[in-house]
């Protein structure tokens, strides 16, 4: 049986070849298609290529642990910043834009009073996918950890939580295929602050429980991040300072084991 990774690569190759076939069709077709038809063939080919881009970004994009972790030094103590992945945001925005352009072409080709009306819902559907990934990219999303707590500038969620209010760090699956690292706070935590920001869609799921959810897809190695958060939660403040200034960043960069 082929591995799951092998199936993903097979899917990427298949859609790349199919996309190139359609995108280049006007170059070798006889007779040559009209300008309008050429635009349609090219857009359809690009749309198929965007499917392979999303598959690659979701399942196959390489991790860059060292580049994702930064340390900001100050007199009050070191702050470790973990930049969230943006490759999936880029792929999603491009996919929405290309499919929306294809739907606009179908609307124009079919006529605004004829068959083209069938494309209107698809124009709206795919166009709605674009603004929030673009907004998330411009936010420069990251998770910042210091000796007192954590600050999340997520894809569409801003959150803060003090370590003293964290009671558990667990894996949760609030939605199928969307696992998260969940930090659960006390019911009466005064430090918990959450704000969901969106243009059309929430990229981070909105929940009512006193938790901060960190999507697995937002990190190069979410399991390593979860392990480090568990370590920090169980340490006194002075030892957190030492962990953040010492072995912690190297552990996040996959250079050495954690040293609680």
N, C-alpha and C positions, 0 to 999 in steps of 0.2 A: 504493500500500500504506500502511495506517495505521502510524504510528510505534508503537514498543513502549510509550512513555509514554501514547499515546492509547488503546491497548488496555487498559492498567492503569486508566485513568480510566473507560473503558467498563465494565470489570468492577466497579469501585466503584459506579458509578451503577446498574448492573443489580441488584446485590445489595442496595443501599440501597432501591430501589423495591420489590423483591420482599420484603425484610424488613418494610418499612412496610405492604405489602399484607397480609401474614399477621398482623402484630402488631395491626393495627387491624380485622381481620376481625370480631371479636366486636361491634364498635361498629355495624356496618351490616348484619350478617347477619340474615336472617329465616328461621325463628324464631331468637331469640337462643340461643346455645349455653349449656350448663351451666357452672357455675363451674369445674369440673375441665377441661372442654374449653377454656374461655376461657384458663386458665393455660397449657395446652398450645399454643394458637395464639400467644399472646404470647411464650412462650419460644422457639418455633420462629422467629418473626419476629426476635427478638433474636439468635438463633444465626446467622441469615443476615446480619444487620447486622454481627456480629462478623467474618464473612468479609471484608466490605468494609473493616472497620477494619484487619485484618491486611494486606490488599493495600495500603492507603494507607500504613500504617506502614513496610512493607517497601520500597515502590518510590516513593512520592510525597511523603512527609513532608518539609517544607522544612528546609534546613540552618540552623543558628544558630551560625556559626563564632565570632562575637565573644563570644556568651554562654558558649560552651563552654570558652573559654581564660581562665585566671586566672594571675596572677603573685603569688607569695608572696616578699616580700623579707626577707632576713636578713643578718646580718653574715658568714655563711659563703658567701653567694652567692644569687642568685635561683633560685627553683624555679618552673618552669612546669607548671601542672596543666591537663590536658585532660580535661574530664568526658566520660564515655562516654554515648552516646545511650541513652535509656530508653523512647522511644516504642514500640519494638517489644516491649519487655518488658511494658509496660502492655497492649498489644493482645493479646499471647499469653496473659497471665494472665486477661484478661477473656473471651477466647474459650474457654479451658479451663473457666472457671467457668460460663459460660452453657451450653455444650454438656453439661457434667456435670449442671447443674440440669435440662436437658431430658431427659437419660437417667434421672435420678432420677424425674422426672414420669412417664416411660414405665414405669419399674419399679412405681411406685405405681398407675398406671392399669391396668397389665396384671396386677397382683397378684404378690406375692412367690412364689407357688407355681404361677403360670401363665405366660402369655406374657411377663410382666414380667421373668422370669429372663433373657430374651434381652438385656435392657438392662444387666445387671450388668457385663459386660466393658467396656461403653462408659462406665459410671459410673467405673470404676477407671481406664480409659485417659485420659479427659479430666481427671479429678481429679488424676492424676499430673503433668499439665502445669502446674498452678497454683503449687505451693510454690516452685519454684526461681526463676521470674521475680519473684515477690514478694520472695523473699530477696535477689535481685540488686538490686532497687529499694532495699531498706533498706540495702544496703551502700554506696550512693552511689558507684558505680564510677567510677574515674578512672585516668589515666596521668600520673605525676609524673616530670618530667625535671629533673635538676640536673647540675652539672658533672662528677659522678663516675659517674652511672649513671641507670637508670630503675627506677621502682617501679610495678608494675601492680596495681591493685585492680580486677580484672575482674568479669565477670558471675558466674563461678564459679571463677576462677583468680587466685591471688595469686602474683606473681613479682617477682624482682629480678635485675638484671644490670648489671655495671659496663661502662662504655664500652670500657675497655681489653681486655675479653674478647669484644667483638662483632667478628666477622670479616666479616659481610655483613648487608645489609638488602635483602630481596627480596620479591616477590609469590609466594605459594604457594597452591595449591588442594588442601589435604589431603582435602577432601570436595566433591563436586559442589555448586555453588551456595553454597559457604561459603569464599570466598577470604579470605586473611589476609595481613597484613604480618608477615613472619617475620624475627626477629632471630636469627641463628645465632651461637652462641658457640663458642669453642674446646672441644675434647673434654675438656680438663682444667680448665675454668673453675671456680674455687672460689667465684666470686661468684654463680653461677647458683643461684637458689632458686625452686622452684615448689611450690605447694600447691593442689590442686583441691578445692573445697568444694562440696558438693551436699546436697540433701535427697533427691531422687529421681534427677534427670537432671543430667548435666554440660552446662552451656550453652556452655562452652569445651571444644573437643575435647582429649582427653587424648592426648599424644604422648610417645614415648620418646626422640626425638632431643634433643640439647642445644640447644633453641630456645625462644624466647618468641614465641607467636603472638598477634597483635592482630587480631581479626576486623574486616573491612571494615565490616560492619554496625554496629560499635560507634562509628563516627566520622562526623561530618558531612562530612568530606572526607578519606578515608583516604589518597588519593594525596598530598595536601599533608603529612599527618603522616609518611608514608614518606619524602618528600623531606627533611623537616626532620631526621628520625632519621639519614638518610644523611649530611647535613651535619655533625651533631654527632659522629657516629662518626669522621669523618675529621679532626677538629680537635684540637689540643692542649688541655689543660685550661683554660689561661688564655683561649684564644679561645672555648672553650665558654661560659665565664663571661660574656664580652662578648656572645656571641650570645643567650644566655638573658636578659640584662639589656637588650639593645638591639633589634635588628631581628627576632629570632626570634618573639616573641609577635605582632607585627604581621603577620608572614608567615603565621602560623597563623590569624590573623583575616582573612586575604585583603586586607590593606591595603597591602602592598608586597612586592616580590620578596625572596628570601633574599639575604643578604649574607655569604657565608662568609669 
